[in-house]
Amino acid sequence: MNSNVFGKFSITHCLFLLGLGLCAVASEASASGALDESRPSSTHAIAGEGKTLPEGVWRARTIFSSARAQDGFSDSGKKEDGGWRAEVSAGAMVIEYGIKQGLSLQLLAPYVFQAGRALNGNKFKNSSLYSRLYEKSLEKVSEKLISKKICLDAQACRKAIEEKNLALPYDTTLVLDTGESLPVKGGVPLKAVLESLIVNAAAPSSGRVGLGDIEVGALWALSDPQVGWKKDWGFNASIGAGLRVPIGSFSDVPAAQRPTGRGTWDLGLRANVDKAFAESLLFSWQNQSEIAILPARKKRSSLLNSNSLNTANPAVEGADGKSNDGILKRTGVRQTGFLKVAWGAENLHSSFDGFILNAFLKYDLDTQGEREGESLGPDSALYSLQCGLTWDGLRLNLPVQLDFDASFPIAGKSVPAAPVAASGALKVYYKF
């Protein structure tokens, strides 16, 4: 299916569901009476996002997602087609256990099944990412030309390369930062050499598949109608903490391929708030803050062949002297989360009892970090709208739930290709 058509279809229906839920606040309140906020109902039809499991209850979740990425967002936040294409299929197994009332433990293991990528070089040359890489490459080449006294300063080099199509009159070899040698034929404009180098260095291939980073964590109820410290806050609240362990491939993945992990040991702190405005209308907010507590090792990629790691010596004259097996640090705090509206479909008709309509506004504000003191690029931001349907078998005394969702990007910054995704999840409960 064409992703643009899918996106328009999803926006229309998600906004409809969101508006339907907002309008239901007044209608349900008048039908069932105003809620006593000092005593949240213990019979809500919809469980909150921050609910802990009852003591002794296990929950196994199997998640599968298929995504296509095409259009992205520039460094200034404008939507653009930078030539990138991606098709990714991934899944996850999540095991949770209610260790006691108000406290749940969780183990998550993701897996990547497919990570196909491609690049249209002509469109890529019009993207903000290409402009950033071009400026960086032009600066490096200008430094080398100045050292050889071919031009006096950076401004003169830029003018000679971009306006006068500067070409060296003889064959020569440029030493790249990686220590690799780039042959430059006499008479070939240096601008064309730069363009070819940048596109070749960015050209992707199919990414890695396999196990991703494993996450372990705990969720603790602060306020809940049935458990927790407080019973009179008027809403459910919980906090969680987790650790992401770098099991997935990362350190030896060249630039052309997509890794299955992030490489760093990350600590996450999560906050959840659920507020019911009626028995079958729930608003939720969740935010997770992540910091890297241990750095990663990241092998350097070749600038001549992005599908290979660098084997040249970066300590030779003209190179930057940075190790091929360097340390990558993720600085700052990554913020991910969502706002959610969940509405019971039984309000449309009694035959829909057990079906729940969901609408999410999701965000991911990520930090790129640095390798050997060199920035990996600007921080990114991605905002997505997700809508879906949940079938809750617990309403029929069946220990099963099913989720179906579709999501698409609506805004962002410094994201070369943003995914349009469809996902499904099966949840099974068991109590000893």
N, C-alpha and C positions, 0 to 999 in steps of 0.2 A: 504494500500500500504506500502511496506517496506520502512522505513525512509531513509536507505542508498541509495536505488535505486532512491528515490525521490530527495535526496540531490545531487547525481551525475547528474541527469537530470537537476536540477535547476541550478547548477554551469555552466554546458555547455551552457545552453540557456541564462543565465544572462550575462556571459562573451561575448557571441555572440552579444547580444543586446548592451552591453556597447561598444564593439569594433565597431559595426555598427554606433553608434552615433558619436564616435570619428572620424571615417573615413568620416562621412557626413559633418564635418566642412569644409573640403577643397572643396568637390563636390558642396555643396550648395553655398558656397561663390563665386565659379567661375560661377555658374549658375545665381545667383541673384545679383552679384556685392558685393564688400566689404561694410560692414555696416558702417554708420557714427556713431561712438560710442558716439559722443556728443549729438545725438538725437535718443534715443532708439525708435524703432518702436512701435506705439500704436496699431498695428494690429497683434501682435504675436499670433500664433495659440495655444500656450500653456501658461497658466497662471502660474506665479511663486508661489513658496511655501510661500513666504512672502507677497502675495497680500492682501490688505485690501478690504472689500466689499464696493461697492458704497453706498452712503447715502440712507437710507431707505430700503435697501435690507436685507431680512432674508435668512439664509441658515440653513437647518436642515440636519444633517448627521447621518445615522444609520450605525454602524460598527459592524461586527461580525468576530471573529477569532477563529480558532480551531488549537491547537498545541499539538505536541507530543515531549517529551523530553526523551533522552536516554543517549547518550554519553555527557560527560562534559569536563572540562579542569581543570587540576591540579593546585596546588598553584604555580608551576613553569611554567605554560603555556602549558603543554603537553596535548594532547587529551587523554582521558581515559574513560573507562566504569567503573564507581564507583558503579554499581548496582542499580542506581536510575532509576525509570520509572515514567513518569507523562503524564496525558492526561488532558488538560485544554481547556474549551470552555468559551469564554467571549465576551461581546459586550459593546457598548457604544452609548449613545445618545449625540450629540453635537448640540447646538443651538448657532448661531452667528448672529450678527446684525451690519450693518454699521450705526453707530450713526451719523457720518458725513463724508465728504470726507477725506480719509486718516486715519480714526480711526474706528476700529471694536471692539466689545465686544464679549466674548465667555463664554459659560457655558458647562461643560463636566461632564457627569454622567456615570461611568462605572458600569458594572454588570457582576458577575461571575456566569455561569450556571453550570459548572462542574469543579471539581478539584481533579481528582483521582491520587493517588500516590502509589507506591510500592517500595520495596527494596529487592534486592538479597544480603543476608548477606555475602555469600562467596566472591562475587565480591567486596562488600563494604570494606572488610578487606584488599584489595589490593589498596585502593584509598588513595590519599593524605589527604582527609578529615579524614578518619579513623586514619591515622598516626598522624595527629595533635591532635585528641581527645585522642588517646592512650597515647601520650607523656604527655598530661595534666593529664590524669587519673593516669598514672604511678607515676608522681610527687606527686600527692595527697596521693596515697597509701604509697609511700615511706616515706612521712612525718609521717604518722600514725605508720608505722613499726619502724621508728627511735624513736618516742616518747615512744613506748613500748619496746625499746632496743632490738628489734629482729635483726636489722642490724645497723651498725655504721653510715653510711652516704648514700647519694643518689646513688653514684656509686656502693657501695656494695649491696644496695637493688636491683638495676637494674640487676646486675650480678646474684644475687640469684634468682630473679623472672624469667629472660629470659633464663639463661644458666643452672641453677640448678633446675628449676621447683619447686621453693619454695612452700611448702604447710604447713599450720599450723597443728600441731598434734592433735588439739582439735577443736570442734565446737565453733565458736565465732560470734560476730556481729560487723560489721564495720559501723560507723556512717558516712554517706555521707555529703557533703557540705550542702545539702538541709535540713539536720536533719533527713532524713529517715534512717531506719535501714536495712542494707543488711546482711542477714544471710550467713555465710561462713562455709561450712562443713569441718571438719577436713579431711586432706588427699587430698583435691581437690587443684590442682595447682592454685596459685593466678593469673597466667597469663590467665588461662581459665576463672576465675571469672571476670577479667577485660574485656576480649573479649566479654563475654556474656552481661556484664553491658553496654558496649558501643553500641553494636548492638541493644539491647533492647531499649536503650535511643534514638537511631536514627530512629527506625522503624516507618515509616509514616502510615497515614491512609488518607482517603478522606478528602480534605480540606473544608473550609467553602464556601458557595455559598451566593450570595446576592449582595447588593449594595456596591460599592467600594468608595474610596475617591473622593469627588466632587472637581472640579477645576473651578475657575473663573479667567478670565484674559482679557487683552486688547492688541491690536496690533496697532502700530502707524507707518504710512509710512514716511520714511525719504526721499527716492528718488523713483519716479515713473513717467512713461511717462505721466500720466494724473493728478496725485494729488501729494501732498507732498510739502516739502519746496524746494527741489532741482529738477531741470529738466535736468541737464547737466552732471550727474555723469557717464553716460554710462552703468549703471546697476540699477536694483531695489534693494532697501534696506529698511528694517523695523526692529523695535525693539518691544519687547513685555514684559509684566510683568504679573505674575499670582500668585494665592494663592491656595494651595491644602489644603482642609479642611478634617480632619480625621473622615469621616463618616463611613467608612468600619470597619469590625470587626478586632480587633487587640489585645487589652489588655488582653482579656480572652481566647485567642486561644493557646492551648497547642502546644508543639514543633512538635508533630506528624502531625498537620494539617497546611494547608496553609491559612494564613489570606487573607481577601479581601482588606485590606488597609495597610498603612505604619505606622500609629499611630501618627506621628509627624505632626505639622503644617509646611508646606514647602513653601518657597518663591522661585519662578522661574523667571529668566531673560533670554529672548530669543533674538537671533540675526538671521536675515535672509538676504541672499544675492542671487539674481537671475541675471545671466548673459546670454543674448541671443547672440549666434554666428551666427545665421541665423533665418529666420522667424519661423521655426518649429524645432529648436534645442535649448534647454535651459539647462544650468548647474545651479544647486542650492546648497547652503550650509546653513544648519541650526544648531545652537547649543543652548542648554538650560542648564544654570547653576542653580542648586538647592541647597539651604541651609535650614536646619531645624531651624526655628525661635522659636519654642516651643517644649519641649520634650514630650515624650509619657509615659504613665504608662503601664507597662508590667508585668503581673502576672507570677510567676515562675512556670516552668513545673516540674513534677516529674521526677527523674532520674531512677525510677524503672518502671514507666509506662508512656511512652511519650505521651499517649493519654489523660492524666489527668494533672490537675494542682497540684502543691505541697500543701499538707495539713499538713505536718510535721512542727515542730518548728525549724527554722534554728538557734535559739539562744541557743540550747542545747550544751553541751560540745562535742567537736569534729566537729561541723558544722561551717560554715563560718560566721554566724551571719548576713547575708544579707537578707533584707526583702523579703517576698513572694510577695509583691505588690510594686515593685521597679520602679525607674525612668530610662527610656531608652533615651539616647542622641545620635543623629546622628551627628558626627563630620565631618569636612571637607566639600567639595563641590562635589556634584554629577554632572557629565557632560554627557548629552545625545545629540545625533544629527545624522546628515547624510550628505553625499555628494550624489547628484542625477544628473542623465542624463535623460532628457525627449526628445523624438524624435517623430515627427509626422509621422504616418504610411502611410500618403498619398504620401510620397516619394517613397514607394514601388509600389503603384498603386492608381489611383484616386478614386477607389471604397472604399478605406480605409479612406477616409476623415472623420475626427472626432475621429479616433482611435489614441491613443498615447502610445508608448512603454516607459516604465520606468525602470530604474535600479538604485538601492540605495546601498551605502555602509554605514551601520548604526553602531553606537557605543553606549555603555552604560557603563560608568565608575562610579561605585557605591561605597559608603562608608557604612560600617556596623555599626559603632558606638560602644557604650558600655552601659551596664546595671549595675547600682550600682558600677561603677568604673571598671568593668571587661569587657575586649574586647569581642565582639561577633564574632570575626574572622577577617581575612585579607580583605582588600578592593578587590572588584571584577572588572573584565573587560570582556566585551563580544562584539565581532565584528561579524556582520551578513551581508550577501548579500541578497538583496531582488530584485525580478524582477516582473513586472506586466504589466497590460494593462488597460488603461482608455478609456471609451467611453464618449465623450463630446457632450451631446445633445444640448448644447448652440450653437454649430455650425449650428444646424438645427432649431434654434429658439425654442428649447424645454428646459425648466428650470430644466434639470435633468442631472446628471453625475453618472457614474458607475465605480468603481475601483475593480480590481481583482489582488491579489498579492500572491506571495509565497516567504518565507524567510527561511534561514537556516544559522547556525553558521559556521564561518570560522576560528575563533581564539578566545582566551579568557584566563582568569586566575581566579582561585578560584571560578569556576562555577560547582557545582556537576552534573547538567543536563541542557543542553542547548536546547532550543526549535527549532523544525522544524515546521513552521506554514503556514497555508493558511488563507487568509482573504479577505473579500469583504466589500465594502462600497457603500451606496446609498446617493447621495446628491441632495437635492431639494431646489430650489430657489423661493423666493416670494417677491414681492414688492407691498407695499400699493399704 
